[in-house]
């Protein structure tokens, strides 16, 4: 009697491979399930909790959280001049840091992308990335030492009859411009590298001056990269609270949130929504200007 051949039992791995074979959407879904799940639960979930907490209040007698919905915290932010001043100061410094970094970063990025040799380009990329390898806190403390009354800045300016800015808004602007400069250089560098050299040469052949070439060719094509860098610098400045705490006595949004997070969570949550609203408005304006059309 002939015996029937028994089919080998497939392992779990083989069965999973057969399940995904020829199903690209299922493959992509399985690949992104973990990151998307973490994004929805860890990031969007925390933002949802933050939004809900902003409508809570604190009982003035017991200090306990009252979970009923109220607009009291937002009314406080609008009516109290101190909070309006804090928001205005933070947004102004963030805008100044962004403009400063864009002005400083563009020549550096242009030289890296269009002028430097391959070896020089590699050296400059490492030089731009080098500050990111050191501790954020160490860099801020170094600036605090330099900006002190007996620091190296006052020592260098004293023979000229001048003195440094000391601690304050100017110090915050200087330190943050230094901290976030690499985040502006790298996106602009990547954007400039995508611009064909033939376009610049064609503009020069047609008789355009260097300024006209920059205004009509280089800047429009690299504008999305500038916007990408500005998102980093603007957002990081809005949320920073360590630098203002170390080199300034003025209050910024991050400082107020940090000071109230344990004593008045609803007010801290309401104030934490301000940078989110500002960034959403900024992105909508950038999109209206066509900043994302070529990304």
Buried (B, 14 or more C-beta within 10 A) or exposed (E): EEEEEEEEEEEEEEEEEEEEEEEEEEEEEEEEEEEEEEEEEEEEEEEEEBBEBBBBBBEEEEEEBBEEEEEBBBEBBEEEEEBEEBBEBBBEBBBBBBBBBBEBBBEBBBBBBBEBEEEEBEEBBEEBEEEEEEEEEEBBBBBBEBBBEEBEBBEEEEEEEEEBBBBBBBBBBBBBBBBBBBBBBBBBBBBBBEBEEEEBEEBBEEEBEEEEBBEEBBEEBBBBBBBBBBBBBBBBBBBBBBBBBBBBEBBBBBBBBBBBBEEBBBBBBBBBBBBBEBBEEBBEEBEEEEBEEEE
